[in-house]
């Protein structure tokens, strides 16, 4: 056997950067404790306060039409219950951010 080390099958075809060490997933993510929480900017129509809310503070209700699809939250400043319409883009953002979703069914 010669003095050269053998390459594993996984790295045999990969380009090698001179002086670069291989990095494991564990090494790459060392020091990361958790993923940052998603926050949403919102405003209260009653007290006009602007604030950020975590996904757990919001609720999304998806109805049969755009008129019955909305999100809701409680204003952290004045305590008012706030309900706002949610179009397609808002629904995508809220569901992607982990907001709890309720699907409303028609009783036809």
N, C-alpha and C positions, 0 to 999 in steps of 0.2 A: 504494500500500500504506500502511496506517495505521501508527502507531507501536506498536500492540499486537503482541506476538509470537503466533505460531500454536501451538496445543497439538497434541501428537502424538495419534494415534488411541488409544494405550494409556492416556493420562491424561485424555482428554477427558471421560469420564464419572465419573472418580474425584473424590471430594470433596477440596477443597483446604483445607489449614489455613493461615491467614494467617501468614506469616513462617517457615513450615516449608520447608526445602529438600528437593528430591528426593534420595533416597539409593539408590545402586546396591548390588547384592549385594556387590561388591568392597569398598565402603566399610563396609557393615554388618558384614562379617566381617574387616575389617582388624585385625591384631593377634592373631587366633586362629591358633595354630600347629598344633594338633591336637585331636582330640576326647579327652576324658578316658577313660582305660582303665576298663573295668568291673571291679569287685572283688567277690568273694563272701566272706561271713563263714563260717567253718567251725570245727570243733572236732575234736580228736583224742580218740578213746575210750581210747587207751592212756595218754597222758601228761596228758590233760585240758587241754592248751593250747588257747587260742582265738586265732585269727589271721584275716587276710584273704589271699585268693589271687586272682591274676589268672586270666583265662579260660584262658591257656596252661598253667596248673598243674593243671587239672581235665580229666577225661575222662568222657564220658557214654556209656553202653551202653544201647541201647533194645532190649528183648526183646519176645517175643510177649505176655507178661503182666506185671503189676506186680511179680511175684516175680523176674522176670529183667531188670528195668530198674533200673539203678543208676548212681551216679557214683563216681568214685574220684580219689584224690590221694595224694601223699606228704606226711606231716606235716613241716613245715619245722623243728620243734623236736626230735623224736626220730627221724625218718626212717622211721617205720612206714608201711606201705601201708594206706590206709584205703579201705573200700568201704561205701557207704551206699545204702539204697533211694531211688529217685527216683519220686515220684508225679507226676501230671500237672502240677501247679503248678511243681514243681522242674524238670521237663523243659522247660516253657515258659521259665522264667527262665534256665536254663543255655543253651538253644539261642539265645534272644534276646540273650544276653550274649556269644555267640561261642565257646562251649565246643565243642571238637572232639567230634563224635558218631560212634559206631559203631553200626550197626544189626545186631543179631544175628538170624540167620535160622534157622528151624526146619528140621531135617533129616528131616521126615516123608516 
